[in-house]
Amino acid sequence: MSKIISVIQYGLGPIGCAVALHIIEREGLELVGAVDIDPKKVGRDVGEVIGLNKQIGFSVAEKIISALKPNNADVALHTTSSYFSLFKDQIIEILEHGLDIVSTSEELTFPWLSHAAEASEIDAAAKKAGKTVLGTGINPGFLMDSLPLNLTAICQRVDHIEVTRMINASTRRGPFQAKIGSGITVEQFNKKISSGQMGHIGLSESISMVFDTLGKKLEKYESDVQPVVADQTIKTDFFEVQPGRVKGLKQTARGYSEKGEFMSLQFIAALGLEDDLDTVRIKGKPDLEVKLKGTHGDIATVAILVNAVRNVQKANPGLVTMRDLPIVTCR
């Protein structure tokens, strides 16, 4: 019988709470602590905070050292921020307490090109602690990097990779609908884009992983974000969007080798979108097209985070990416 892995859930936003619930229901994993800085959550029983509707006997801690008392843990599932400037110190602190880490932080999924210094610092801290750190998720982490990379295994030649993700955001949680600009004006949208406050994070990490893994030099990267505007009133459980206002976004990223464009990514998320579909197209020998329906971003993110735990526990110490691990599966 496999050893039961003790888990600390670090971050109790909507995704973190869903991860904690999934840990509780998965055989072979045991939730032994939880960390969050929200004063409305700290000190409350974890079961109540995550929506279990019953107490489980330990409270939300503000610091990881408190979450580790009296229980030790094997791994921390980290779901806080997307940006190195906000999560780096958290990762290093967790490592100093001797835990492996699986994180949803997008910039951590493949940081070696855009954040080499920070990546090296975390890698060194992980090796010093003898622990492993992985950044993953549905995207980046799977749909726009790991999945197309795996598909190239059946290609004799790859000339171009295109991935399109289309999300009907009406079925997603309120914070996600807000994140894509639901209900704001086009002017407000453009201001947020200009200030870096809006847009999907992780496209550059996905392109970097694919280029590096396939032995190509990324000569140029470009990205563009445009609003998707409602032409009729759209109502969800969280927003009512009038015609002329933003109902979502369309983000395009392109990566170029010395021979020209090699990879293009499109991320489209909007309220009332008819298509809810992920498509991977590879031009080469042979040409491939793979369509995936039913990908629920929140469910999939929780799943891949939890499913990666055992592989991370067995991996060599250091900062690793999804390409470095054996295939992650639901077991």
C-alpha positions in Angstrom: 0.0 0.0 0.0 1.3 3.5 -0.9 2.2 5.8 1.9 -0.5 8.4 2.8 0.8 11.8 1.9 0.1 14.6 4.3 -0.9 17.9 2.7 -0.9 21.6 3.7 -3.2 23.7 1.5 -1.5 27.1 1.2 -4.1 29.7 0.0 -7.8 29.5 0.5 -9.3 31.4 -2.4 -11.9 29.7 -4.6 -9.4 27.3 -6.2 -7.6 26.7 -2.9 -10.8 25.7 -1.2 -11.7 23.4 -4.1 -8.3 21.8 -3.9 -8.7 21.2 -0.1 -12.0 19.6 -0.6 -10.6 17.3 -3.3 -7.7 16.3 -1.0 -10.2 15.2 1.6 -12.0 13.0 -0.8 -8.9 11.4 -2.4 -7.6 8.2 -1.1 -3.9 8.3 -0.2 -3.9 12.0 0.7 -4.6 13.6 4.0 -5.3 17.3 4.6 -3.4 18.3 7.8 -3.4 22.0 7.7 -4.3 25.2 5.8 -2.8 28.7 5.4 -4.3 32.0 4.4 -3.7 35.6 5.3 -7.4 36.7 5.2 -8.3 37.7 8.8 -11.9 36.6 8.1 -10.5 33.0 7.7 -7.6 32.8 10.1 -8.6 31.0 13.3 -11.8 29.4 11.8 -12.1 25.7 11.4 -10.8 24.7 7.9 -13.9 22.5 7.2 -16.2 25.6 7.6 -13.9 27.8 5.5 -13.7 25.4 2.5 -17.4 24.7 2.4 -17.3 21.2 3.9 -20.2 22.2 6.2 -18.6 20.4 9.2 -15.6 20.9 11.4 -12.5 18.8 10.8 -10.6 19.7 14.0 -7.9 22.3 12.9 -8.1 25.9 12.1 -6.8 28.1 9.3 -3.3 29.4 10.1 -1.8 32.7 9.1 1.7 31.2 8.8 2.9 27.9 7.6 4.8 27.2 10.8 1.5 27.4 12.7 -0.2 25.0 10.3 2.6 22.5 10.9 1.9 22.3 14.6 1.2 19.7 15.8 1.2 17.8 12.5 4.1 17.5 10.1 3.4 17.5 6.4 4.9 16.1 3.2 3.7 18.6 0.6 2.2 22.0 0.2 -0.4 22.8 -2.5 0.2 26.5 -3.2 -2.6 28.6 -4.7 -2.0 32.3 -4.2 -0.5 34.6 -6.8 0.5 34.4 -10.4 3.6 36.7 -10.1 7.1 36.0 -8.8 7.2 39.3 -6.9 4.3 38.1 -4.8 4.9 34.3 -4.4 8.7 33.9 -4.4 9.1 34.5 -0.7 6.1 32.1 0.1 7.8 29.3 -1.9 11.1 29.7 -0.2 9.5 29.8 3.2 7.6 26.6 2.5 10.9 25.0 1.4 12.6 26.1 4.5 10.0 24.1 6.4 10.8 21.0 4.4 7.8 20.5 2.1 7.6 19.6 -1.5 5.4 22.1 -3.5 2.9 22.0 -6.3 1.8 25.5 -7.2 -0.8 27.1 -9.6 1.4 30.2 -10.0 1.6 30.7 -13.7 5.0 32.4 -13.9 6.4 29.3 -12.1 5.4 26.8 -14.8 8.4 27.6 -17.0 10.3 30.5 -15.6 13.8 29.9 -17.1 13.5 32.4 -20.0 11.6 35.3 -18.4 12.6 34.9 -14.8 15.9 33.2 -14.8 17.3 34.8 -11.6 14.2 34.1 -9.5 14.0 30.5 -10.9 17.6 29.9 -10.0 17.0 31.1 -6.5 14.1 28.8 -6.0 15.9 25.9 -7.6 18.8 26.4 -5.2 16.6 26.6 -2.2 14.7 23.5 -3.2 18.0 21.5 -3.7 19.3 22.8 -0.4 16.1 21.5 1.3 16.1 18.3 -0.7 12.6 19.1 -2.0 10.9 19.5 -5.3 8.8 22.5 -6.7 6.4 22.3 -9.6 4.2 25.0 -11.2 1.3 23.6 -13.1 -2.3 24.1 -14.1 -4.7 23.6 -17.0 -3.0 26.5 -18.8 -0.1 27.0 -18.5 0.8 23.4 -17.5 -1.2 21.3 -19.9 -3.4 22.5 -22.8 -1.0 24.9 -24.5 2.3 23.2 -23.7 2.3 19.7 -22.2 -0.5 18.4 -24.5 0.9 19.7 -27.8 4.4 18.5 -26.8 3.1 15.0 -26.2 1.4 15.1 -29.6 4.7 15.8 -31.3 5.7 12.3 -30.3 3.8 10.9 -33.3 5.2 13.5 -35.7 8.2 13.0 -38.0 8.4 16.8 -38.5 6.8 19.8 -36.8 6.5 23.0 -38.8 3.9 25.0 -36.8 1.8 24.5 -33.6 -1.5 26.4 -33.0 -3.6 26.1 -29.9 -7.0 27.8 -29.3 -8.9 27.8 -26.0 -12.5 29.0 -26.1 -14.3 29.3 -22.8 -18.0 30.1 -22.2 -17.4 32.2 -19.1 -21.1 32.2 -18.2 -20.5 28.8 -16.6 -17.5 29.9 -14.6 -17.2 31.4 -11.1 -17.8 35.2 -10.4 -14.1 36.1 -9.9 -13.2 34.6 -13.3 -16.0 36.6 -15.0 -14.7 39.7 -13.4 -11.1 38.8 -14.4 -12.0 38.9 -18.1 -13.7 42.3 -17.8 -17.3 41.4 -17.7 -19.5 44.6 -17.6 -16.9 47.2 -18.0 -16.6 49.7 -20.8 -14.1 49.2 -23.7 -12.3 52.3 -22.5 -11.9 50.8 -19.0 -10.8 47.5 -20.5 -8.1 49.2 -22.6 -6.8 51.1 -19.5 -6.6 47.9 -17.5 -4.7 46.2 -20.4 -2.3 49.2 -20.6 -1.6 49.0 -16.9 -1.1 45.3 -16.9 -4.2 44.6 -14.8 -6.0 42.4 -17.2 -5.2 39.5 -19.5 -4.5 35.8 -19.2 -1.2 35.0 -17.6 0.9 32.1 -18.8 0.9 32.3 -22.6 4.6 33.3 -22.7 5.5 30.5 -20.3 3.7 27.9 -22.6 5.5 29.2 -25.7 8.8 29.2 -23.9 8.4 25.6 -22.7 7.5 24.4 -26.2 10.4 26.2 -27.9 12.9 25.1 -25.3 11.7 21.5 -25.3 11.8 21.2 -29.1 15.3 22.8 -29.2 14.2 26.0 -30.9 15.4 29.5 -30.0 12.6 32.0 -29.3 13.7 34.9 -31.4 10.6 37.0 -30.9 7.4 36.9 -28.7 4.4 39.1 -29.2 1.0 39.3 -27.5 -2.2 41.2 -28.1 -5.4 41.5 -26.0 -8.7 42.7 -27.4 -12.1 43.1 -25.7 -15.1 40.9 -26.8 -18.1 43.3 -26.8 -21.7 42.3 -26.1 -24.2 42.9 -28.9 -27.2 42.1 -26.6 -27.9 42.0 -22.9 -26.2 39.0 -21.2 -27.1 37.9 -17.6 -25.3 35.5 -15.4 -25.5 34.8 -11.7 -22.9 37.5 -11.2 -23.2 40.1 -14.0 -25.7 41.8 -16.3 -23.8 43.1 -19.3 -25.5 45.7 -21.5 -24.9 45.9 -25.3 -21.7 47.8 -26.1 -20.0 46.7 -22.9 -17.3 44.1 -22.5 -18.3 40.5 -22.1 -14.8 38.9 -22.3 -11.4 39.0 -24.0 -9.5 37.6 -26.9 -5.8 37.2 -26.3 -3.3 36.1 -29.0 0.4 35.2 -28.5 2.9 34.3 -31.1 6.4 32.8 -30.9 8.9 33.1 -33.7 12.0 31.1 -34.5 14.7 32.2 -37.0 12.5 30.8 -39.8 9.4 32.7 -38.8 6.2 32.0 -36.7 6.4 28.6 -35.2 3.6 28.7 -32.5 0.4 30.7 -32.0 -1.9 30.6 -29.0 -5.4 32.0 -28.8 -7.2 32.4 -25.5 -10.8 33.5 -25.8 -13.1 33.7 -22.8 -16.4 35.5 -23.0 -19.9 35.4 -21.5 -22.4 33.5 -23.7 -19.8 32.0 -26.0 -21.4 29.3 -28.0 -18.2 27.3 -28.5 -16.6 25.8 -25.4 -13.7 24.0 -27.0 -9.9 23.4 -26.9 -8.2 22.8 -30.3 -4.6 21.8 -31.0 -3.4 21.9 -34.6 0.1 20.7 -35.6 1.3 21.3 -39.1 4.0 18.9 -40.1 4.3 15.2 -41.0 1.6 14.3 -40.4 -0.8 17.2 -39.9 -2.8 16.8 -36.7 -5.9 18.3 -35.2 -7.1 17.4 -31.8 -10.3 18.8 -30.3 -11.1 18.6 -26.6 -14.6 19.3 -25.2 -15.6 19.4 -21.6 -12.5 21.0 -20.2 -13.7 22.9 -17.1 -10.9 25.2 -16.0 -11.5 25.1 -12.3 -12.1 21.3 -12.1 -9.2 20.6 -14.3 -6.9 22.9 -12.4 -7.7 21.2 -9.1 -7.3 17.8 -10.7 -3.9 18.4 -12.2 -2.6 20.0 -9.1 -3.7 17.0 -6.9 -2.8 14.4 -9.5 0.8 15.8 -9.7 1.5 15.3 -6.0 2.9 11.7 -6.2 5.1 12.4 -9.2 6.5 15.5 -7.4 7.2 13.4 -4.3 9.3 11.0 -6.4 11.1 13.6 -8.4 14.7 14.8 -7.9 15.1 17.9 -5.7 14.9 21.3 -7.5 12.5 23.4 -9.5 10.9 21.2 -12.2 8.3 21.6 -14.9 5.7 19.4 -16.4 8.1 18.2 -19.1 10.4 16.9 -16.4 7.9 14.5 -14.8 6.5 11.2 -15.8 3.0 11.5 -17.3 0.7 12.8 -14.7 -2.5 10.7 -14.4 -5.5 10.3 -12.2 -5.0 7.3 -10.0 
